């Protein structure tokens, strides 16, 4: 699932394809749970509008339009937001790849999983929102309108500090990892970066949140900042479906300390990385380096 770094990289790289361009038309697939706003209204509302700014909070992208309305996008688990001309095997299904000659496998044409296509009046590259599993979301908000999907979000993970975490952890019986994954506490952290930050902080993911000390919260906040910013620098993690808007892969997966490394040696102590279920998620940690 794209987490904060992948969404921030997407924001930075898709921004030139959206900001200061006027939308000529929006094409959608049929109404579904992918569209919070009915598709007919969505197409009508964004047509003729230009994008003033593209912001991000947690895992949500928010495009402010020139009439002060907002187009909100969430990539879900397998969402891909990219420009026309992007080339990547991750944009093609296995069935599609098998039907194409090798020289044609890098090209992409909108398919049944391409749920939103934005065309622009300048005839430049279109922008595609593709999502195979349809857990992504698209909604349009009137000027000044709020929505629970945004208002319920906690502090953005790039701004979180030890005091915020300590207040959130106090008197909580849930596992510390569960608190990190709670988007109403810290917006943007998912499974990959929770595991990585907990490793850097030396904290076991299954420990009760209420037993995490203030000093450990400071270390955990620092660990979050370190892994999130480094992942942004490397273009995010392309472990499964994620692809940058230009079709390139991220590189952070090469730097993972624990995530998806069960049985491999820990870089700190050489002991084996273990995997267990915490907060209903597969969780990776080092039993020696994390207490």
C-alpha positions in Angstrom: 0.0 0.0 0.0 1.4 3.5 -0.8 2.2 5.2 2.4 3.2 8.8 3.1 6.6 8.7 1.2 5.0 7.2 -1.9 2.2 9.7 -1.8 4.6 12.6 -1.3 6.8 11.5 -4.2 3.6 11.2 -6.3 2.6 14.7 -5.3 6.0 16.2 -6.2 6.2 14.5 -9.5 2.6 14.7 -10.6 2.4 18.4 -9.6 3.8 19.8 -12.9 1.1 17.8 -14.8 -1.7 19.3 -12.8 -1.0 22.7 -11.4 -1.9 25.7 -13.7 -3.5 23.4 -16.2 -7.2 23.7 -17.1 -9.2 20.4 -17.2 -10.9 19.9 -20.6 -12.7 16.7 -19.6 -12.7 14.0 -17.0 -13.5 10.4 -18.1 -14.5 7.8 -15.5 -15.5 4.2 -15.2 -19.0 3.6 -13.8 -20.2 4.5 -10.3 -18.6 2.3 -7.6 -17.2 2.5 -4.1 -14.1 4.0 -5.7 -16.0 7.2 -6.3 -17.3 9.0 -3.2 -18.7 11.6 -5.4 -21.1 10.3 -8.1 -19.2 10.1 -11.4 -21.6 12.4 -13.4 -21.3 15.1 -10.8 -17.5 14.7 -10.6 -17.1 15.0 -14.4 -19.3 18.1 -14.4 -17.7 19.8 -11.5 -14.1 19.5 -12.6 -14.6 20.3 -16.3 -13.2 23.7 -17.1 -11.5 24.1 -13.7 -7.7 24.6 -13.3 -5.6 23.3 -10.5 -4.1 26.0 -8.2 -2.2 23.8 -5.8 -1.6 20.2 -5.0 -1.3 19.4 -1.3 -1.0 16.3 0.8 -2.1 15.3 4.3 -1.1 11.8 5.4 -1.9 9.5 2.5 -4.4 11.9 0.8 -3.7 14.2 -2.1 -5.8 17.4 -2.2 -6.0 19.4 -5.5 -7.3 23.0 -4.9 -9.2 24.1 -7.9 -9.6 27.7 -9.1 -13.2 28.0 -7.8 -11.9 27.0 -4.3 -13.5 23.5 -4.6 -11.2 20.5 -4.0 -10.5 17.2 -5.7 -9.4 14.7 -3.2 -7.5 11.5 -4.2 -6.5 8.5 -2.1 -4.3 5.8 -3.7 -5.7 3.0 -1.5 -3.7 -0.3 -1.7 -2.9 -0.5 -5.4 -3.6 2.9 -6.8 -1.3 4.4 -9.4 -1.4 8.1 -10.4 0.7 8.9 -13.4 1.0 10.9 -16.6 0.4 9.7 -20.2 3.6 8.4 -21.6 4.7 6.7 -18.4 6.2 3.3 -19.0 6.5 0.4 -16.5 5.6 -3.3 -16.3 3.8 -2.5 -13.0 1.2 -0.7 -15.1 0.4 -3.8 -17.1 -1.4 -6.9 -15.8 0.2 -10.3 -16.3 -2.5 -11.1 -18.9 -1.7 -8.0 -20.8 2.1 -8.6 -20.7 1.7 -12.1 -22.0 -0.3 -10.9 -25.0 2.3 -8.2 -26.0 5.6 -8.5 -27.7 8.5 -7.6 -25.4 9.1 -4.3 -27.3 5.5 -3.3 -26.6 5.4 -4.3 -22.9 6.6 -0.9 -21.6 3.7 1.0 -23.2 0.5 1.8 -21.4 -3.0 2.4 -22.7 -5.9 3.1 -20.4 -7.6 -0.1 -19.4 -10.6 -1.2 -17.4 -8.7 -0.4 -14.2 -8.1 3.2 -15.2 -10.9 4.8 -13.3 -10.2 8.4 -13.9 -8.6 10.2 -16.8 -8.0 13.9 -16.8 -7.5 15.6 -20.2 -6.4 19.2 -20.4 -7.1 22.2 -22.7 -3.4 22.6 -23.6 -3.4 19.2 -25.2 -0.5 18.2 -23.0 -0.2 14.8 -21.2 -3.3 13.4 -19.6 -3.2 12.2 -16.0 -4.4 8.7 -15.2 -5.6 7.2 -11.9 -5.5 3.5 -12.1 -6.4 1.0 -9.4 -6.8 -2.7 -9.9 -8.4 -3.4 -6.5 -10.5 -0.2 -6.4 -9.7 0.6 -2.8 -8.6 4.1 -3.8 -11.0 7.0 -3.5 -12.0 10.1 -5.5 -14.2 12.8 -4.1 -15.0 16.4 -4.9 -15.6 18.9 -2.2 -17.5 22.2 -2.5 -15.7 25.4 -1.4 -15.4 25.3 2.4 -16.8 21.8 2.6 -15.2 19.4 5.1 -15.3 15.6 5.0 -14.6 13.1 7.7 -11.9 11.4 5.5 -9.8 14.5 6.1 -11.0 16.0 9.4 -10.5 12.7 11.3 -6.8 12.6 10.3 -4.2 13.2 13.0 -0.9 15.1 12.7 0.9 14.5 9.5 3.7 12.0 10.1 6.4 14.4 8.8 5.5 16.8 11.6 5.0 14.4 14.4 7.3 14.7 17.5 7.9 12.8 20.7 5.4 14.8 22.7 2.6 14.0 20.3 3.4 10.3 20.4 3.7 10.3 24.2 0.3 11.9 24.7 -1.2 9.4 22.2 0.4 6.4 23.9 -0.5 7.2 27.5 -3.0 4.8 29.1 -3.5 2.9 25.9 -3.4 -0.9 26.1 -3.1 -1.4 22.4 0.2 -2.4 20.9 2.5 0.5 20.1 2.4 -0.5 16.4 -1.4 -0.3 16.4 -1.2 3.3 17.6 1.3 4.2 14.9 -1.1 2.8 12.3 -4.0 4.7 13.7 -4.5 7.5 11.1 -6.4 9.6 13.6 -3.2 9.8 15.7 -0.4 9.9 13.0 -1.5 10.4 9.4 0.5 8.6 6.7 2.2 5.7 8.5 1.5 2.2 7.3 3.0 -1.2 7.8 6.4 -0.7 6.2 7.4 2.5 7.9 5.9 1.5 11.3 8.2 -1.6 11.3 11.2 0.4 10.2 10.7 3.2 12.7 10.2 0.8 15.6 13.4 -0.9 14.7 15.4 2.3 14.6 13.9 3.3 18.0 14.7 -0.1 19.5 11.1 -0.7 20.5 9.2 -4.0 20.0 6.1 -3.5 18.0 3.9 -5.6 20.3 4.6 -3.7 23.5 1.7 -2.0 25.2 1.6 1.6 24.1 1.0 2.8 27.7 4.4 1.4 28.7 6.3 3.3 26.1 8.4 6.0 27.9 8.7 9.6 26.9 12.4 9.0 25.8 11.3 6.1 23.7 8.6 8.2 22.1 11.3 10.8 21.2 13.4 8.0 19.6 10.3 6.7 17.8 9.5 10.2 16.4 13.1 10.6 15.2 13.0 7.1 13.6 9.8 8.0 11.8 11.3 11.2 10.4 14.4 9.4 9.3 12.7 6.5 7.5 10.0 8.7 5.9 12.4 11.4 4.6 14.9 8.8 3.4 12.2 7.0 1.5 11.0 10.2 -0.1 14.7 10.9 -1.2 14.9 7.5 -2.8 11.5 7.7 -4.6 9.5 5.5 -2.2 9.3 1.8 -2.0 8.2 -0.2 -5.0 7.6 -3.6 -3.4 4.3 -4.4 -5.1 2.2 -2.1 -7.3 3.6 1.3 -6.5 5.1 3.2 -9.4 6.2 6.8 -9.7 4.2 9.1 -11.9 6.9 8.9 -14.6 6.8 5.1 -14.5 10.0 4.6 -12.6 10.3 2.5 -9.5 11.2 3.7 -6.1 14.4 2.4 -4.4 13.7 2.5 -0.7 13.0 -1.3 -0.6 16.7 -1.8 -1.0 17.3 -0.1 2.3 14.8 -1.9 4.5 16.1 -3.0 7.9 13.4 -5.4 8.9 10.2 -5.2 6.8 9.7 -8.4 4.7 13.1 -9.7 5.9 12.0 -12.5 8.1 14.8 -15.1 8.6 17.4 -12.8 7.3 20.2 -11.5 9.5 19.7 -8.2 11.4 22.2 -5.5 10.4 22.7 -4.6 14.0 23.3 -8.0 15.7 23.3 -10.6 12.9 20.5 -12.5 14.6 17.5 -13.5 12.5 14.6 -11.1 11.8 11.3 -12.5 13.1 7.8 -12.1 11.9 4.6 -12.1 13.9 1.1 -10.6 13.7 0.6 -7.4 15.5 -2.5 -5.2 15.0 -3.7 -7.7 12.5 -0.7 -7.0 10.3 2.4 -9.0 9.4 5.1 -7.4 11.6 8.9 -7.7 11.3 11.3 -7.0 14.1 14.6 -8.0 15.7 14.1 -9.7 19.1 17.6 -8.7 20.2 17.8 -5.1 19.1 14.2 -4.2 20.0 13.0 -4.3 23.6 
